[in-house]
Amino acid sequence: MKADHVFVYGTLRRRSTAAERDLLLSHARYVGIGRVANAALFVGEYPMAVPVKAGSRKPLVGEVYRLPEEGRNELLAKLDEYEELRADDPERSMYRREVVKVDVGGKRIACFIYWYNGELEGSRRLHQGNILRQQVHLVPNGKSWSVKLSGAQRSDRILASKEEALKVARRIARKQGIGVIIHGRDGKIRKRLSVLA
């Protein structure tokens, strides 16, 4: 199956801080939000999507870009390099590029996608399928502050001061390309911080 588009779900999305996102923003045309069925999204050091058997509850959400006719192969080569795809050694590549059907506003478009090609041990599945819905929460806990990822059963870190906790939360958020939410003692959201560009 051929493709004239690419689907991105992690650090290459428009709100990401990765410099490589500019490759798409300046050389490809943004089409819209897309959804891929039968895929699961995990987070670890990076966002990682893998295909799964039919019947996954939530689709993988990302963005679709139309690749330019002129310079398409060069742009794909740069994306391959960013995704650590080794054409000469696909088994040892971090990601592999395949073509999938992506739903964009009811229309199905053939797109390249970069599937994660490594072990998922130590990573966490995001059941909502959208990295931009993933956030780091800063929650007061008595005299200390907890740093917790959305959907986690327990805190990742408990720190003595809000300032320390905020530093840790920002570091996690920058690494994963997600936002920070600060809660008040009443549990209500007090502030939303975007660490994304």
C-alpha positions as CSV (number, residue, x, y, z in Angstrom):
1,M,0.0,0.0,0.0
2,K,1.3,3.4,-0.9
3,A,1.1,6.5,1.2
4,D,1.3,10.3,0.6
5,H,0.7,11.2,4.2
6,V,2.3,10.5,7.6
7,F,0.5,10.1,11.0
8,V,2.4,11.2,14.1
9,Y,1.2,10.6,17.7
10,G,4.1,11.8,20.0
11,T,7.0,14.1,19.9
12,L,6.4,15.2,16.2
13,R,3.0,16.7,17.0
14,R,2.5,20.4,16.7
15,R,2.5,21.1,20.4
16,S,5.6,19.1,21.0
17,T,9.0,20.7,21.9
18,A,11.0,18.3,19.6
19,A,13.0,20.3,17.0
20,E,12.1,17.7,14.4
21,R,8.4,18.7,14.5
22,D,9.5,21.7,12.4
23,L,10.4,19.3,9.6
24,L,6.7,18.5,9.2
25,L,5.5,22.0,10.0
26,S,7.7,23.6,7.4
27,H,7.8,20.9,4.7
28,A,4.5,19.1,5.0
29,R,0.9,20.2,5.0
30,Y,-1.2,19.7,8.2
31,V,-4.4,17.8,7.3
32,G,-6.0,17.3,10.7
33,I,-6.5,15.0,13.7
34,G,-6.5,11.3,12.8
35,R,-7.4,8.1,14.6
36,V,-5.9,4.7,14.2
37,A,-7.9,1.7,15.3
38,N,-6.3,-1.4,16.9
39,A,-3.3,0.4,18.3
40,A,-2.0,1.0,21.9
41,L,-0.1,3.9,23.2
42,F,2.6,3.5,25.9
43,V,4.8,6.1,27.5
44,G,8.3,5.5,28.9
45,E,11.2,7.6,27.8
46,Y,9.2,8.3,24.6
47,P,5.7,7.9,23.4
48,M,5.5,4.4,21.8
49,A,2.6,3.0,19.8
50,V,2.2,-0.7,18.9
51,P,-0.4,-2.5,16.8
52,V,-2.8,-4.7,18.8
53,K,-5.5,-7.2,18.0
54,A,-8.9,-5.9,16.9
55,G,-11.2,-4.5,19.5
56,S,-9.0,-2.0,21.4
57,R,-11.3,0.4,23.2
58,K,-9.8,3.8,22.3
59,P,-8.1,4.7,19.0
60,L,-4.6,6.1,18.8
61,V,-4.9,9.8,18.3
62,G,-2.5,11.9,16.4
63,E,-2.0,14.3,13.5
64,V,-1.9,13.7,9.8
65,Y,0.4,15.6,7.4
66,R,0.5,15.4,3.6
67,L,4.0,14.8,2.4
68,P,5.4,17.1,-0.3
69,E,5.8,15.6,-3.8
70,E,9.2,17.3,-4.2
71,G,11.6,16.2,-1.4
72,R,9.3,13.5,0.0
73,N,12.0,10.9,0.1
74,E,14.5,13.3,1.8
75,L,11.9,14.2,4.4
76,L,11.1,10.6,5.1
77,A,14.8,9.9,5.4
78,K,15.1,12.6,8.1
79,L,12.1,11.3,9.9
80,D,13.5,7.7,9.7
81,E,16.8,9.1,11.3
82,Y,14.9,10.8,14.1
83,E,12.9,7.6,14.8
84,E,16.1,5.6,14.7
85,L,14.9,3.4,11.9
86,R,17.8,1.5,10.4
87,A,16.9,0.4,6.8
88,D,20.0,-1.9,6.8
89,D,19.1,-3.5,10.2
90,P,15.3,-3.3,10.8
91,E,15.4,-5.7,13.7
92,R,17.6,-3.3,15.7
93,S,15.6,-0.2,14.8
94,M,13.8,1.7,17.6
95,Y,10.8,2.2,15.4
96,R,9.6,0.7,12.1
97,R,7.7,2.6,9.4
98,E,4.5,1.0,8.0
99,V,1.4,2.1,6.2
100,V,-2.0,2.1,8.0
101,K,-5.5,3.4,7.3
102,V,-6.2,6.5,9.4
103,D,-9.6,8.0,10.0
104,V,-9.6,11.8,9.5
105,G,-13.1,13.2,9.9
106,G,-14.8,10.1,8.5
107,K,-12.4,9.8,5.6
108,R,-9.8,6.9,5.6
109,I,-6.4,8.0,4.4
110,A,-3.3,5.7,3.9
111,C,-0.5,7.1,6.1
112,F,2.9,6.1,7.2
113,I,3.2,5.4,10.9
114,Y,6.2,4.7,13.1
115,W,5.4,1.7,15.3
116,Y,7.7,1.1,18.3
117,N,9.9,-1.8,17.7
118,G,11.4,-2.5,21.2
119,E,10.5,-3.9,24.6
120,L,7.7,-2.3,26.5
121,E,8.9,-3.4,29.9
122,G,8.8,-0.4,32.3
123,S,6.5,1.6,30.2
124,R,2.9,2.5,31.0
125,R,-0.1,2.2,28.7
126,L,-2.2,5.3,28.1
127,H,-5.7,4.0,27.7
128,Q,-7.1,7.2,26.2
129,G,-4.7,6.9,23.3
130,N,-3.8,10.5,23.2
131,I,-0.5,11.8,24.5
132,L,-1.8,15.3,24.8
133,R,-4.4,14.1,27.3
134,Q,-1.6,12.7,29.5
135,Q,-0.5,15.1,32.2
136,V,1.6,15.4,35.4
137,H,-0.3,16.3,38.5
138,L,1.1,18.1,41.4
139,V,-1.0,17.4,44.5
140,P,-0.6,18.6,48.1
141,N,-0.4,15.7,50.5
142,G,-0.3,17.0,54.1
143,K,3.0,19.0,54.4
144,S,4.5,17.3,51.3
145,W,3.6,17.3,47.6
146,S,3.0,14.3,45.3
147,V,4.0,14.1,41.7
148,K,1.7,11.8,39.8
149,L,1.0,10.9,36.2
150,S,-2.6,10.8,34.9
151,G,-4.1,7.4,35.6
152,A,-1.4,6.2,37.9
153,Q,-2.5,4.4,41.0
154,R,0.2,5.8,43.2
155,S,2.5,8.9,43.2
156,D,5.8,8.8,41.2
157,R,7.5,11.0,43.8
158,I,6.6,12.6,47.1
159,L,8.7,15.8,47.9
160,A,8.9,18.1,50.9
161,S,8.3,21.4,49.0
162,K,6.1,22.6,46.2
163,E,9.2,24.1,44.5
164,E,11.0,20.7,44.5
165,A,7.9,18.9,43.3
166,L,7.3,21.4,40.5
167,K,10.9,21.0,39.2
168,V,10.4,17.2,39.1
169,A,7.0,17.6,37.4
170,R,8.4,19.9,34.8
171,R,11.3,17.6,34.1
172,I,8.9,14.6,33.6
173,A,6.6,16.8,31.5
174,R,9.3,18.1,29.2
175,K,10.7,14.6,28.7
176,Q,7.3,13.2,27.7
177,G,6.0,16.3,26.0
178,I,3.0,16.7,28.3
179,G,1.5,19.4,30.6
180,V,1.5,20.0,34.4
181,I,-1.6,20.5,36.5
182,I,-1.3,22.0,40.0
183,H,-4.0,21.1,42.5
184,G,-5.1,23.0,45.6
185,R,-5.5,21.5,49.0
186,D,-9.2,21.1,48.2
187,G,-8.4,18.9,45.2
188,K,-9.5,21.5,42.7
189,I,-7.3,22.5,39.8
190,R,-5.5,25.7,40.5
191,K,-3.2,26.1,37.5
192,R,-2.4,24.4,34.2
193,L,1.2,24.7,32.9
194,S,2.1,23.9,29.4
195,V,5.7,22.8,28.9
196,L,5.0,22.2,25.2
197,A,5.9,24.9,22.6
